[in-house]
Amino acid sequence: MRAVVFERYGETPEVREVADPRPAGHGVVVRVAATGLCRSDWHGWQGHDPDITLPHVPGHELAGVVEAVGAGVTGWRPGDRVTVPFVCACGSCPSCAAGDQQVCERQTQPGFTHWGSFAQYVALDHADVNLVGVPDDMDFATAASLGCRFATAFRAVVQQGRVAAGEWVAVHGCGGVGLSAVMIAAACGARVVAVDVSPEALDLARKFGAAHCLDASGAQDTAEAVRELTGGGAHLSLDALGAPATCAASVNGLRRRGRHVQVGLLPSADGTTAVPMARAIGWELEIIGSHGMAAHSYPPMLELVRSGVLRPGLLVTATLPLDRAPAALAAMGAARGSGVTVIAPWS
């Protein structure tokens, strides 16, 4: 099969022929119809993820058709249209037993713990726990966007953030996850302040329901600007980018007893990031992490997509062939959020 491969961190990957994957006894191989280009892929390529072993094939948000099935799989067969959360759970650890597959203690992640979906085929583990059926009327580009950014945003806003109609929600960073969060929060009846430095990203945020769009590059104090726009601060705020500045602005832009949800990755040399904890203590703020969404939690989201309340397909602004994936991945470090790019490996 053809796949995007990098041999060293930070060096431009290349498209080459590699061996086709085979399914584990509990797994499947999926013929990849579409796979999203995510900032997490860029982090992995930069060497920020200790799970990656070189050489490596990135890609973790995907949709396609089951090609081969392991002997122990009972719920899926070749020809099934599927997507998958980026966290593939084991299904048997204590976290999985509690229904928390998104923080599985023995999780695998395509594109991180093993070769991913920037390829014509990808192997996925524990298929009976992790696969999600894709409706026949949903295109694969839309389905691919669900596995990471949209499902991640849905859980961050609805399940972890506990958004309520009429609340103010601030979204810091309007890339794929942030724009998804804007759309979801607005659909839930919240009033959204979208924060970014890209006019194009803010235009999309406005299109997807943001009540206010704040250009952080022109704001002397982003948190203060959010507090002014919301009459005292957001009830719920998300750092959807993952940077010390956006994390701090998200926390400091909350009103008393507000909720901060950290969604964007915060890589640092020592694995820690400074958070304004004095404000968190004095104002009784909640600091919440959010890490994807388990397969069993997809049905409510899929129903909202089916009914047209949520329209993740609108987030897809570009579709590229596999040959253009290396350059697109390399460009992510300097790119500002402006929608979702999908790779079509068989195009």
LUMTORLUM-880881 format. One line per field, with one value per residue (C-alpha): x, y, z; residue number from 1; residue in three letters. Coordinates in nm, 3 decimals. Example, Ala and Ser with C-alpha at 12.3 -4.5 7.8 and 13.67 -1.06 7.14 Angstrom:
2
X: 1.230,1.367
Y: -0.450,-0.106
Z: 0.780,0.714
k: 1,2
r: ALA,SER
//
This chain:
347
X: 0.000,0.097,0.154,0.305,0.621,0.871,1.209,1.313,1.119,1.066,1.192,0.942,0.772,0.746,0.485,0.616,0.509,0.498,0.358,-0.017,-0.122,-0.284,-0.558,-0.489,-0.722,-0.935,-0.888,-0.969,-0.800,-0.989,-0.955,-0.916,-1.159,-1.079,-0.856,-0.832,-0.515,-0.499,-0.260,-0.198,-0.040,0.191,0.286,0.369,0.581,0.769,0.860,0.625,0.468,0.676,0.461,0.589,0.860,1.039,0.986,0.626,0.298,0.078,-0.300,-0.563,-0.905,-1.045,-1.338,-1.355,-1.464,-1.368,-1.133,-1.027,-1.144,-0.957,-1.075,-1.205,-1.419,-1.794,-1.967,-1.810,-1.749,-1.580,-1.774,-1.900,-1.869,-1.695,-1.516,-1.335,-1.236,-0.869,-0.839,-0.882,-0.969,-0.888,-1.239,-1.126,-0.926,-1.093,-1.144,-1.313,-1.529,-1.646,-1.738,-1.440,-1.281,-1.143,-0.890,-0.829,-0.522,-0.405,-0.523,-0.375,-0.393,-0.349,-0.090,0.081,0.121,0.124,0.106,-0.191,-0.432,-0.219,-0.222,-0.451,-0.510,-0.489,-0.507,-0.738,-0.744,-1.033,-1.285,-1.591,-1.522,-1.411,-1.569,-1.865,-2.093,-2.113,-2.467,-2.508,-2.610,-2.300,-2.001,-1.662,-1.504,-1.767,-1.732,-1.354,-1.389,-1.592,-1.319,-1.099,-1.189,-1.570,-1.621,-1.354,-1.530,-1.870,-1.756,-1.562,-1.862,-2.155,-2.028,-1.725,-1.821,-2.191,-2.297,-2.644,-2.864,-2.810,-2.459,-2.159,-1.897,-1.551,-1.353,-0.983,-0.840,-1.060,-0.895,-1.082,-1.158,-1.237,-1.473,-1.645,-1.686,-1.833,-2.088,-2.182,-2.210,-2.421,-2.648,-2.697,-2.827,-2.513,-2.377,-2.027,-1.722,-1.471,-1.108,-0.832,-0.568,-0.685,-0.956,-1.045,-1.095,-1.308,-1.520,-1.590,-1.666,-1.921,-2.073,-2.104,-2.287,-2.043,-2.212,-1.880,-1.547,-1.238,-0.912,-0.653,-0.374,-0.537,-0.643,-0.414,-0.567,-0.773,-0.919,-1.031,-1.190,-1.385,-1.503,-1.625,-1.807,-1.981,-2.072,-1.840,-1.681,-1.767,-1.953,-1.756,-1.427,-1.218,-0.855,-0.889,-0.542,-0.308,-0.061,0.031,-0.112,-0.448,-0.476,-0.419,-0.655,-0.925,-0.899,-0.872,-1.169,-1.411,-1.665,-1.675,-1.737,-1.682,-1.552,-1.231,-1.190,-0.843,-0.871,-0.561,-0.237,0.017,0.357,0.649,1.000,0.910,0.550,0.394,0.226,0.165,-0.206,-0.348,-0.438,-0.471,-0.770,-0.902,-0.893,-1.028,-1.314,-1.381,-1.319,-1.327,-1.024,-1.126,-0.937,-1.108,-0.960,-1.164,-1.490,-1.565,-1.738,-2.042,-2.103,-2.136,-2.514,-2.644,-2.393,-2.475,-2.846,-2.786,-2.585,-2.858,-3.125,-2.922,-2.879,-2.504,-2.337,-1.974,-1.941,-1.938,-1.608,-1.431,-1.272,-1.019,-0.973,-0.625,-0.475,-0.220,0.068,-0.003,-0.025,0.349,0.353,0.020,0.150,0.468,0.267,0.058,0.319,0.274,-0.092,-0.374,-0.710,-0.930,-1.134,-1.063,-0.839,-0.917,-0.679,-0.828,-0.564,-0.718,-0.768
Y: 0.000,0.368,0.558,0.880,0.787,0.993,0.859,1.151,1.403,1.733,1.615,1.625,1.283,1.103,0.886,0.536,0.176,-0.022,-0.359,-0.390,-0.429,-0.744,-0.750,-0.869,-1.140,-0.875,-0.615,-0.519,-0.361,-0.067,0.060,0.431,0.646,0.972,1.085,1.424,1.630,1.729,1.940,1.629,1.473,1.773,1.734,1.368,1.455,1.711,1.445,1.559,1.215,0.948,0.664,0.708,0.477,0.562,0.510,0.613,0.668,0.941,0.980,0.907,1.042,0.828,0.663,0.384,0.029,-0.284,-0.486,-0.774,-0.902,-1.084,-1.426,-1.297,-1.014,-1.080,-0.750,-0.643,-0.789,-0.685,-0.415,-0.237,0.143,0.256,0.525,0.498,0.720,0.814,0.629,0.257,0.105,-0.244,-0.300,-0.487,-0.255,-0.086,0.239,0.056,-0.139,0.197,0.316,0.549,0.403,0.747,0.713,0.339,0.222,0.005,0.224,0.222,0.513,0.479,0.728,0.725,0.384,0.220,0.318,0.535,0.635,0.848,0.532,0.325,0.076,0.098,-0.165,-0.096,-0.279,-0.428,-0.368,-0.482,-0.212,0.071,0.071,0.299,0.239,0.517,0.576,0.515,0.876,1.022,1.090,0.964,1.309,1.407,1.074,1.110,1.445,1.282,1.055,1.323,1.688,1.680,1.402,1.557,1.893,1.734,1.565,1.873,2.103,1.875,1.604,1.756,2.123,2.065,2.351,2.496,2.714,3.082,3.042,3.228,2.997,3.118,2.911,2.995,2.870,2.819,2.533,2.208,2.136,2.499,2.549,2.223,2.350,2.678,2.491,2.251,2.516,2.742,2.448,2.388,2.743,2.896,3.238,3.188,3.414,3.280,3.384,3.349,3.550,3.445,3.652,3.351,3.131,3.397,3.432,3.059,3.082,3.354,3.134,2.847,3.051,3.264,3.569,3.756,3.703,3.836,3.889,3.803,3.965,4.304,4.256,4.386,4.144,3.864,3.747,4.100,4.139,3.815,3.931,4.259,4.090,3.845,4.085,3.937,3.633,3.308,3.033,2.777,2.830,2.595,2.609,2.434,2.529,2.412,2.686,2.843,3.178,3.038,2.817,3.115,3.338,3.072,3.042,3.417,3.490,3.291,3.434,3.313,2.937,2.902,2.593,2.568,2.265,2.191,2.024,2.132,1.951,2.142,1.989,2.121,2.009,1.894,1.788,2.068,2.398,2.697,2.750,3.051,2.845,3.146,3.257,2.900,2.886,3.233,3.209,2.836,2.758,2.407,2.294,1.998,1.782,1.627,1.347,1.231,1.038,0.666,0.479,0.401,0.778,0.846,0.781,1.115,1.305,1.102,1.165,1.541,1.510,1.299,1.553,1.843,2.019,1.964,1.984,1.876,1.845,2.225,2.224,2.045,2.317,2.118,1.761,1.656,1.343,1.143,1.289,1.634,1.517,1.558,1.926,1.988,1.827,2.034,2.354,2.301,2.452,2.796,2.758,2.936,2.768,2.788,2.470,2.102,1.941,1.582,1.343,1.092,0.813,0.644,0.962
Z: 0.000,-0.028,0.294,0.431,0.622,0.820,0.931,1.157,1.360,1.183,0.844,0.559,0.522,0.192,0.025,-0.036,-0.077,0.249,0.351,0.398,0.764,0.899,1.163,1.516,1.643,1.813,1.539,1.183,0.886,0.735,0.379,0.448,0.250,0.431,0.715,0.881,0.913,1.280,1.486,1.699,1.388,1.368,1.735,1.674,1.371,1.580,1.838,2.114,2.167,2.345,2.206,1.850,1.719,1.396,1.109,1.143,0.956,1.111,1.100,1.364,1.258,0.985,0.816,0.564,0.493,0.684,0.463,0.690,1.028,1.304,1.415,1.749,1.612,1.629,1.553,1.223,0.881,0.555,0.375,0.688,0.679,0.999,1.191,1.523,1.819,1.817,2.151,2.086,2.423,2.545,2.682,2.993,3.224,3.525,3.332,3.046,3.292,3.431,3.080,3.053,2.740,2.642,2.927,2.887,3.079,2.787,2.502,2.155,1.913,1.537,1.424,1.765,1.928,1.585,1.219,1.135,0.862,0.628,0.424,0.209,0.492,0.871,1.146,1.441,1.775,1.975,1.700,1.895,2.157,1.931,1.587,1.516,1.219,0.962,0.826,0.453,0.394,0.563,0.340,0.454,0.481,0.738,0.919,0.939,1.115,1.394,1.531,1.682,1.654,1.645,1.899,2.118,2.103,2.165,2.482,2.598,2.556,2.640,2.876,3.048,3.016,3.097,2.871,2.929,2.710,2.775,2.914,2.780,2.628,2.524,2.272,2.253,1.924,1.619,1.437,1.378,1.745,1.826,1.532,1.622,1.978,1.850,1.639,1.920,2.191,1.970,1.878,2.253,2.295,2.442,2.349,2.211,2.207,1.954,2.005,1.746,1.562,1.213,1.040,0.826,1.133,1.299,0.985,1.001,1.373,1.300,1.029,1.277,1.539,1.740,1.891,1.919,1.743,1.919,1.733,1.998,1.798,1.854,2.215,2.487,2.740,2.585,2.916,3.006,2.662,2.712,3.054,2.904,2.617,2.850,3.131,3.390,3.230,3.054,3.237,3.033,2.852,2.638,2.535,2.201,2.080,2.353,2.447,2.782,2.670,2.558,2.867,3.097,2.898,2.913,3.292,3.353,3.125,3.343,3.585,3.944,3.970,3.597,3.419,3.216,2.988,2.852,2.513,2.321,2.393,2.603,2.529,2.731,2.814,3.165,3.093,3.299,3.217,3.443,3.521,3.712,4.019,4.251,4.041,4.037,4.418,4.490,4.241,4.289,3.925,3.784,3.580,3.367,3.118,2.818,2.606,2.312,2.344,2.381,2.099,2.315,2.357,1.983,1.934,2.075,1.864,1.552,1.605,1.617,1.295,1.133,1.227,1.089,1.424,1.392,1.050,1.082,0.706,0.685,0.872,0.585,0.375,0.172,0.045,-0.070,-0.229,-0.031,-0.231,-0.086,0.275,0.359,0.263,0.437,0.757,0.748,0.697,1.010,1.240,1.087,0.986,1.164,1.209,0.900,0.892,0.841,0.579,0.481,0.305,0.061,0.032,-0.273,-0.478
k: 1,2,3,4,5,6,7,8,9,10,11,12,13,14,15,16,17,18,19,20,21,22,23,24,25,26,27,28,29,30,31,32,33,34,35,36,37,38,39,40,41,42,43,44,45,46,47,48,49,50,51,52,53,54,55,56,57,58,59,60,61,62,63,64,65,66,67,68,69,70,71,72,73,74,75,76,77,78,79,80,81,82,83,84,85,86,87,88,89,90,91,92,93,94,95,96,97,98,99,100,101,102,103,104,105,106,107,108,109,110,111,112,113,114,115,116,117,118,119,120,121,122,123,124,125,126,127,128,129,130,131,132,133,134,135,136,137,138,139,140,141,142,143,144,145,146,147,148,149,150,151,152,153,154,155,156,157,158,159,160,161,162,163,164,165,166,167,168,169,170,171,172,173,174,175,176,177,178,179,180,181,182,183,184,185,186,187,188,189,190,191,192,193,194,195,196,197,198,199,200,201,202,203,204,205,206,207,208,209,210,211,212,213,214,215,216,217,218,219,220,221,222,223,224,225,226,227,228,229,230,231,232,233,234,235,236,237,238,239,240,241,242,243,244,245,246,247,248,249,250,251,252,253,254,255,256,257,258,259,260,261,262,263,264,265,266,267,268,269,270,271,272,273,274,275,276,277,278,279,280,281,282,283,284,285,286,287,288,289,290,291,292,293,294,295,296,297,298,299,300,301,302,303,304,305,306,307,308,309,310,311,312,313,314,315,316,317,318,319,320,321,322,323,324,325,326,327,328,329,330,331,332,333,334,335,336,337,338,339,340,341,342,343,344,345,346,347
r: MET,ARG,ALA,VAL,VAL,PHE,GLU,ARG,TYR,GLY,GLU,THR,PRO,GLU,VAL,ARG,GLU,VAL,ALA,ASP,PRO,ARG,PRO,ALA,GLY,HIS,GLY,VAL,VAL,VAL,ARG,VAL,ALA,ALA,THR,GLY,LEU,CYS,ARG,SER,ASP,TRP,HIS,GLY,TRP,GLN,GLY,HIS,ASP,PRO,ASP,ILE,THR,LEU,PRO,HIS,VAL,PRO,GLY,HIS,GLU,LEU,ALA,GLY,VAL,VAL,GLU,ALA,VAL,GLY,ALA,GLY,VAL,THR,GLY,TRP,ARG,PRO,GLY,ASP,ARG,VAL,THR,VAL,PRO,PHE,VAL,CYS,ALA,CYS,GLY,SER,CYS,PRO,SER,CYS,ALA,ALA,GLY,ASP,GLN,GLN,VAL,CYS,GLU,ARG,GLN,THR,GLN,PRO,GLY,PHE,THR,HIS,TRP,GLY,SER,PHE,ALA,GLN,TYR,VAL,ALA,LEU,ASP,HIS,ALA,ASP,VAL,ASN,LEU,VAL,GLY,VAL,PRO,ASP,ASP,MET,ASP,PHE,ALA,THR,ALA,ALA,SER,LEU,GLY,CYS,ARG,PHE,ALA,THR,ALA,PHE,ARG,ALA,VAL,VAL,GLN,GLN,GLY,ARG,VAL,ALA,ALA,GLY,GLU,TRP,VAL,ALA,VAL,HIS,GLY,CYS,GLY,GLY,VAL,GLY,LEU,SER,ALA,VAL,MET,ILE,ALA,ALA,ALA,CYS,GLY,ALA,ARG,VAL,VAL,ALA,VAL,ASP,VAL,SER,PRO,GLU,ALA,LEU,ASP,LEU,ALA,ARG,LYS,PHE,GLY,ALA,ALA,HIS,CYS,LEU,ASP,ALA,SER,GLY,ALA,GLN,ASP,THR,ALA,GLU,ALA,VAL,ARG,GLU,LEU,THR,GLY,GLY,GLY,ALA,HIS,LEU,SER,LEU,ASP,ALA,LEU,GLY,ALA,PRO,ALA,THR,CYS,ALA,ALA,SER,VAL,ASN,GLY,LEU,ARG,ARG,ARG,GLY,ARG,HIS,VAL,GLN,VAL,GLY,LEU,LEU,PRO,SER,ALA,ASP,GLY,THR,THR,ALA,VAL,PRO,MET,ALA,ARG,ALA,ILE,GLY,TRP,GLU,LEU,GLU,ILE,ILE,GLY,SER,HIS,GLY,MET,ALA,ALA,HIS,SER,TYR,PRO,PRO,MET,LEU,GLU,LEU,VAL,ARG,SER,GLY,VAL,LEU,ARG,PRO,GLY,LEU,LEU,VAL,THR,ALA,THR,LEU,PRO,LEU,ASP,ARG,ALA,PRO,ALA,ALA,LEU,ALA,ALA,MET,GLY,ALA,ALA,ARG,GLY,SER,GLY,VAL,THR,VAL,ILE,ALA,PRO,TRP,SER
//
